[in-house]
Amino acid sequence: MEPVLNVLSNGLRVVTCRMPAVESVAIGLWVGVGGRHEEAGLSGISHYIEHLLFKGTRTRSASAISRAIEGRGGDFNAFTQEDATCYYVRMAARQGDVAFSILTDMYRNPRFAVADVDSEREVIRDEILMYRDQPAQVAEDRLGELLWAGHPLGRPLVGSPASLDRIKRGDIVTYKTAGYVPSSTVLAIAGWVDHDRWLSRVEKAFSDLPVRSAPCCEAVTDGVLQQCVGLLAKESEQAHLALGFRVFGRDDSRRHALKVLSVVLGENMSSRLFQVIREKHGLAYAIQSCTSHFAETGSLVITAGVEPDKVRRVLTLIFRELRKMAERPVGGRELQRAKDYLTGQVRLGLESSGRQMNWAGEAVSAYGRFISPEEVIAAIEQIRVEQVQAIARYVFRSARASLAVVGPGLAEGQESKFEEWIQCGLA
């Protein structure tokens, strides 16, 4: 990786990663606007716009866009996050001009035809209903509502059928105009690239856009409440658990120790939760943990699908493992295995131009600078056993915990029972 970062006079950032051994180019157009920038009445509008940018521009139809990319063997997609939206293409390096031209056209000249707005509303409605048929997804969405109650971070990125119905074409144009500005935009390009040539292309395509302020969002403060338990009765074969702990943001130096803790706890088949819940007791096919961070807040989340009558037993075993991590230092060998896993995943994950682009774009969009893999690896290698234990003591407290359960046999009034289990389990 040979990263180079430049900032245009209007604030748009360009980062390239040269990979001489590959014959592809991956281009990611990152816009620093997502679910957390939305008003409650327009929940899901960022994701809505993501869909609509593929529906055509003033000079290209939707089919022309897809044929131009897929007809040349390229991959083309997008995703919406809480604080960013990304559109990306991966193609043969000699087709890079085509990919860039289309991404630029989508960003600058979306058609937003009324017919497309109406038809895509129905497509997204089906997407929402699809997710509602997935109890594990419902549990995770419910957990977000508990962790950040009443805050945009707690709302599903796809919105709801009711919010979709409220969003009109004028809202879409206004929101896109305010959010898709140079100061909130990053172009990340990785693969067989020459930085100077790509910088020249970007300047020609975007330098005429005026300087405008990036959109703001509501911060998570101590005043944003966290709720303890959310239950939802749903006919399914399993009960799905999502246990989350609200933590610090992405700039906190403890984030690396938290990631190591999560690996020890539940991010692979060697982890404690996998070995105890699945291997030893056979109580779940899948159980895992993960971490996520935003500017000022974050979470550590444990998810599992279990038989409905095994919920309390599984929670008891999970709480036991959390207490162990807070009460006893992680062994030296176990700590080193977790570090080796993380550093190996970093290296393996950057072998393709698409992954390099994603790494660079996400770093520059979130941190305003390129963060090298070596910097992250060095930070992981420095983590000590006492740091992991300290972060476990900080995180695994009932005051930080929220639990969502989705499955059969749940009823109103049972929340107090689950709250009692959490209090006892994390005492």
N, C-alpha and C positions, 0 to 999 in steps of 0.2 A: 504494500500500500504506500503510495506516494501522494498524500493529500495536499491540496492547495486550496486556500479559501480567499475569495475576494468579495468585497461589498461594493455594489454599485452606488452611485451618488444618491439614488432615491431610496436606498436601504435594502434592496433585494440582495440576497446572499447567494453566491455560487461556490460550490465545493466540488472538486473533482478528485477521484482516486484512480491513478493510472495502474493498470494491471497488464503488463506487456505479454503475459503468457496466455491471455484469453482472446477470443475472436468476437466477443459480444460487447454490447454497451447497455447499461441499465440507467435509465433516466427517471428520477423521482421528482415530482413537483409537490413540495410540501407547503401547505398553507396553515398558519397558526391560528386556526379557528375550528372549534368542534363543539361537542355537546355542552360543555360548561359555559359557553358564551351565549347560550340561548335563553330567552325568556320562557317562563313556564307555559304560556299560551302558544308558543311556537316550538315546543319540544319536538326534536327530530328534524328540524329544518336543515341542519348541516348535512345530515345523511341524505335528505331529500335532494339537496343541491348536488351532492356527489353523484347520485343517480342521473340527474338531469343533464350534467355535463357530457354524458355519453349519448344523449339523445340528438345531438347535432349542433352545428354552429351555423353562422350566417352563410357559409359557403360549402359546408360539408354535411351530408345527411348522416344519420346514425349508422346506416349500413356502409356508407363510404368510409367512415372512420374505422369500423371493425375490419373491413376488407383491406384497408391500407396497412393495418398492423398484422392481422392474422394471415392475410394473403402473402405476407413476406416471412411467415414463420415466427412471428413475434408473440410475446405474452403481454397482456394489457389488462390492467385492473385498477382498483382503488379501494381505500378503506377510510372509515371515519373513526376517530378516537375522541376522547373527552376534550383534548386541547389541540388537536391537529387533524387535518384531512390530507391524504396523500394520493396522488395519481401517478401511476408508474407504467413504464414500458421497458421491456427487455427484448433486444433484437440483435441481429448480426451488426457488427460495428459499421459496416459499409452502408447500413440503412439508418444510421443514427440521425441523419438530417430529416428523414421522413418522420421518425418518432417524435423528434423535437418540434417539428412544425405542427404536428397534430396536437400535442400537449399544449403548445402555446396558443393555438387557435381555440381549444376548449376553454382555457383559462380566460382568454381575452374576449372571445366572441360567442359565448353560448347563446343559443337561439331562444330558449325558454318559451317555446310556443305553447299557447294555452292548451291545445290538444295534448301535447306531451306532458304538461303539468297534470292534467286530469288523468291521463292513462297511467302515468307513473305512480300517482297516488294509490291506485288500485293494486299495482305491483307491490308497493311497499306495505300496503295493508295485508297482502298475502304473506309477505315476509314476516310481519309482526305475528300473524296467526301461526306461521310455521314455528317461530320461536316459542310461542305459548304452548305448542304441543311437545316441547322438550323440557321436561320437569327440571333437569339440571340447569338449563339456562334460566328458567323462571326463578329458581332458588338463588342464583347469582345476582339476577336483577333485583330481587327482593332484598338481598344482603346490601346492595348499594344504597337502597332507600333507607336502610337502617343505619348504615355507617355515616351517611351524610344527610340526615333527615331534613327535608324541605330545601335542600341545596341542589343546584343543577347537576353536580357530580352524582347525585343519587338517582337521577332519572335515566331510563333506558335510552341509548343513543338513537334507536329507531323511532322514538316517540310512541304515541298511542293512536289508535283509530280516531279518537276525539281530537287530538292535536293536529293530526293530518288534515282532518276536515276543515280546521280553522285556517290552515296555511293557504294563502292565495298567491297568484303570480306576483302581485305587487310586493308582498312580503319577501318572496324569494329574491327578487331583483334588489330590493333595499338591503337585505342581509348580505347578499353576495357582494354588492358594491362596497359596503362598509368593511367586510372582512377580508376580501381578496385584494389586498394592497401590497405594494412592494416590501414594506417594512415587516410584514408578517409572512413573507414568502422566501422559501429556500429551494434552489435547484441543485440537486445532488446527482452527479454523473460518475459512474464507475465502469471500468473495463478498458478496452483498447481506445484510450482517449488522449488527446493533446490539450492541455489546460488552456493555452493561449487561444487556440482555435475555438474552443467551446466558450470561453469567456467572450470572445468577439461575437459569436452567435447570440449569446444571451443579451449582450449589450444592444445589438441591433433590434432584438425582439422586444425588449422590456425597458430600455433606458428612457423612452419617451413618457412612461407612466409617471405621474406627479408624486411628490413626497406626501404621504398621508400617514396619520397615526395608526398604529396597530390596534385592533379591537381590545377592549378591556373585559374582564370577567370578575365575578364575585369571589372574593377570597374566602377560604375556609378558616374561620376564627374559632375561638373557644365558645363563641355564641351559637355556632352551628351544632345543634343537638345531635347526639348519637342515641339511637334506640337499641334496646337489648334483644328482643325476640320478635320474629315475624313468622307466623304459621299460615300455610295455605293448603286447604284440602283439595286434592286432585286425584282422580282415578289413575293409578299407575301401579306397576308391579313393585316398584321400589319407593322408598322414602329418600329424598335427596337433601343432603345437608350442606350448608355453606356457612362455615364459622369464620368470622373475620375480626381482625384487630386493627383499629385505626392508629396509624403511626405518623412519622415525619415525612417531609418532602424530599425531592430529588437532590437538593443541595446539601443535605445533612451528611456529614462524614461517616455516620454510622450505617449508611445504606449498604456498604459492602459487608459489614458484619451481619446485618440482617439477612442478606442474600446467602451468606454461608450458613447461617442458622436454618434458613428455609431448605437448603439442600440436605443438611443433616436430618432435618425433620421429615421432608416428604416430597422432594423433587425427582427422585429416581427410585429404582428397585432396591437399592442398597439402603434407602432411608429408613428411619425408625418406624414411621407410621406404616409404610408398606410392609415391613418385616413383621410388625406386631399385628396389625389389623388383617392383612391378607394372608401372609405366610404362616404365622403362628396360629391365628384363630379362625381364618377362613371366613371373615365377616363381610368382605367387600371385594369385588373384582377390581375396582379402581379407587384409590385414595391418593390425594396429592396436595401439595402446598405450592403457593406462588406468591410473589411480591409485586407490587406496582407502586409507582410514585408519580405525583404531579408536582407542581411548583412548590406548594406549601403543605401538602398532606400526602398520605399514601396508605397502603394496607398490606397486611399479610393475611392470606385467605387459605383455608383448608376446605376441600370439597370431597364428598364421598357419596356413593349410592349404596344403600343397604336395604335389607328386608325390613319392612315396617316394624316388626316386633323386636328388632335388634337395635333400634335407634339409641336407647338409653345405654346399652352395653357398649356400643361403639363410642358414644360421647364420653363415657367413663374412661375408656382406654385412651382416647385422645387427650383428655385432661391429665391423665396420669403421665403421659409422655411430655406434655408441656411443663408440668411441675418438675419432672426430672431435669429438663433442660435449664430451668431456673435455679434448681437446688444443687446440681452437681455439674462440675466442669466437663465439657466434652473431652473425650480422650484424644491424645495427640495423634494417633493413627487415624481416627475417625475424622478429625479436623483436616488432616492432610488429604484424605480421600476426597472430602468435600471441595477443598481448594483445587485439587487436580481435576476433578470433574468440571468445575466452573471454568478454569483456564483452558481445559481441553475443548469445552463447548464454545468458548470465544474463538479459538483458533479454527476449529472445524466449521464454525458458522460463517467464516469470512472467505471461504474458498471460491465463491461464485460472485459474479459482478452484481447480481441482485442483492445479495446479502451485504456486500460492501456499500452499495448505494443506500440501503436501508440504515446501516450503522451510521454512515456519514450524515444522512439527512435528518435522522432522529436526533443525533447529537447536536448538530448546528441549530436545529429548530428549537430544541429544549434548553440547551446551555449557551447558545450563541457562539460556540467555538467547536472545532473538531477535537474529539477525545480519542486518542490513539488506543488501540487494543493493549499496547504495552503499558499504558498508564493504568488501565483497569486491572490488568493482570498483576502489576506491581502492588496495587492497593489490596487485592485479594490475598496475595502472598504474605502481606504484613499482618493479617488478622491473627490475633492470639486467642487462646482458649478463654481467657478472662473477659475478652471483649464479647465473645459469643454468649457467655453466661450473663454478662451485664445487660445485653440487649434482650435476652430472654426474660430477665427479671423486669425489665422496663415494659415489654410488650405484653406478656402473658398475665394480664390482670383483668379481673372481671369488669372494671370500669372502662376498659378499652374494647371489650368483647361484644360482638353482635352475632346472632345466630338466626339463620333462615332455614326453615324446614318445609319442604313441599312433598306431599304424598297422601295416601289414603288414610282415613281414620282420624284426621286432625279436626279439632272443633274449637270454637270460641271458648275462651276461659282457660285453655290449657297453657297459655303463655306463662303464667305464674309458676307452673310446674317446671318448665324449661329454664326460667330465670333462676329458680332455686338450684337446679342442677349445675348451672354455670357458676353461681356463687360458691357452691360447695366444691365443685371441681377445680376452681382456680383459687381457692382460699389459701 
